Amino acid sequence: MVEWMKLGDIATIQKAKNKNHITENAYSITQKGLVPTKSFFKAKTNVTSNDTSGYYIVEKDWFVYSPSRIDVGSISYLKDEGPVIVSPIDVVFSINTQKCLPSYLLSYFLSYDGMRKLLRNREGVEGTGRRNLPFRAIKSIEIPIPSLSEQKRIANTLDVFTNIISKLDEEIELRKQQYEFCHISIFSGEDFDYVKIAEIAKEVFAGATPSTKVSEFWDDGDIPWMSSGEVHQGEIKNVEKKITQLGYNSSSTKMVPLNSIVIALAGQGKTRGSVGITRTRLCTNQSLCAVVPNNDLIDSDYLYHYLRSQYYELRRISSGDGTRGGLNLQMIKNFEVPLPSLEKQRTIVDKLEVFTSLIFNLQEERDLRQKQYEYYREKLLTFE
């Protein structure tokens, strides 16, 4: 037996503020959940505003969601002991736990049906960054509420997968830290000669975008066309979007050879400065720069491994901050890289790829578990 109830019937908005500085333990709501703000910073310090009196207080089992910006609709609840604080731009609400378990409600909101209901209630102008998700807009969302014992059974079943995924995330993070430590040890432990990218590259060029208004440039295309958001894949093997030969001919974009380095010149969030390496032939949009290495001088994988570690330095030299900041081709050409012998380069790559191979295998396992979790989540949370 399932009872359908409006969110507003089981949820209460919470607006208590940290006026007396009850805690400085700040959390942030992201697409990965509700996490300590300090986890974003290498120094592991609790970085928040100097004045946290306007931050909302969150107690154990209370929900937090992002009502706007890039993480709009991201939702989770505090599983740790409270209180903690979150940004005043977030929305905080508690629920009647005699009616609904927090773990069950979160599972429902993460389901396709639940997330669809959340996001379709955004208010504002379609297609602009001004759309938001106030609590008043989602109070009427209907939630399927089975018995508490059934809710617990569903939550426990899904927890089997989320616990495995969490452990895999921890292992992946550990291997990434080992990779970074190895990388630092290599490049800080020897005195290399440095050269500009322009000196070891056959070509350095940016891509372009065919007109999105001409359907013949895109419909049934078979030429991979990469945008800056896909550079996070690291090794670029598959590209979602495709353009036609007509679209390719209409723009100044160029085919990027295999084993070339792609660098995000611009992009939202943390994209700018990200580095990937192409494992398939493709072309790119104008927000990506392609570096085609001269393999008589430098190994492609060596250049990739070095440049991906220079994310913060690439962002530092870019012009401006936020979405307006950017790199340009001249900055990339002038960027310096260490140049040991080709033999030494291959030795370095072999050391680093011990970790990248482990990370890749762990990530594949995580992706599989994520798909299993999503499958069972939809099966368990579909009510007729």
Sequence and secondary structure as in RCSB ss.txt:
>XXXX:A:sequence
MVEWMKLGDIATIQKAKNKNHITENAYSITQKGLVPTKSFFKAKTNVTSNDTSGYYIVEKDWFVYSPSRIDVGSI
SYLKDEGPVIVSPIDVVFSINTQKCLPSYLLSYFLSYDGMRKLLRNREGVEGTGRRNLPFRAIKSIEIPIPSLSE
QKRIANTLDVFTNIISKLDEEIELRKQQYEFCHISIFSGEDFDYVKIAEIAKEVFAGATPSTKVSEFWDDGDIPW
MSSGEVHQGEIKNVEKKITQLGYNSSSTKMVPLNSIVIALAGQGKTRGSVGITRTRLCTNQSLCAVVPNNDLIDS
DYLYHYLRSQYYELRRISSGDGTRGGLNLQMIKNFEVPLPSLEKQRTIVDKLEVFTSLIFNLQEERDLRQKQYEY
YREKLLTFE
>XXXX:A:secstr
  EEEEHHHHEEE   B TT     BEEEETTEEEEGGGGSTT      S  TTSEEE TT EEE  SSTTTT E
EE  SSS EEE TTSEEEEE TTT  HHHHHHHHHSHHHHHHHHTT BS TTSTT B  HHHHTT EEEE  HHH
HHHHHHHHHHHHHHHHHHHHHHHHHHHHHHHHHHHHHHSS   EEEHHHHEEEEEE     TT GGGTTT  EEE
E GGGGGGSEE   S EE HHHHHHSS   B TT EEEESS STT TT EEEESS BEE TTEEEEEE TTT  H
HHHHHHHHTTHHHHHHHSBSSGGG B  HHHHHH EEE   HHHHHHHHHHHHHHHHHHHHHHHHHHHHHHHHHH
HHHHHT   
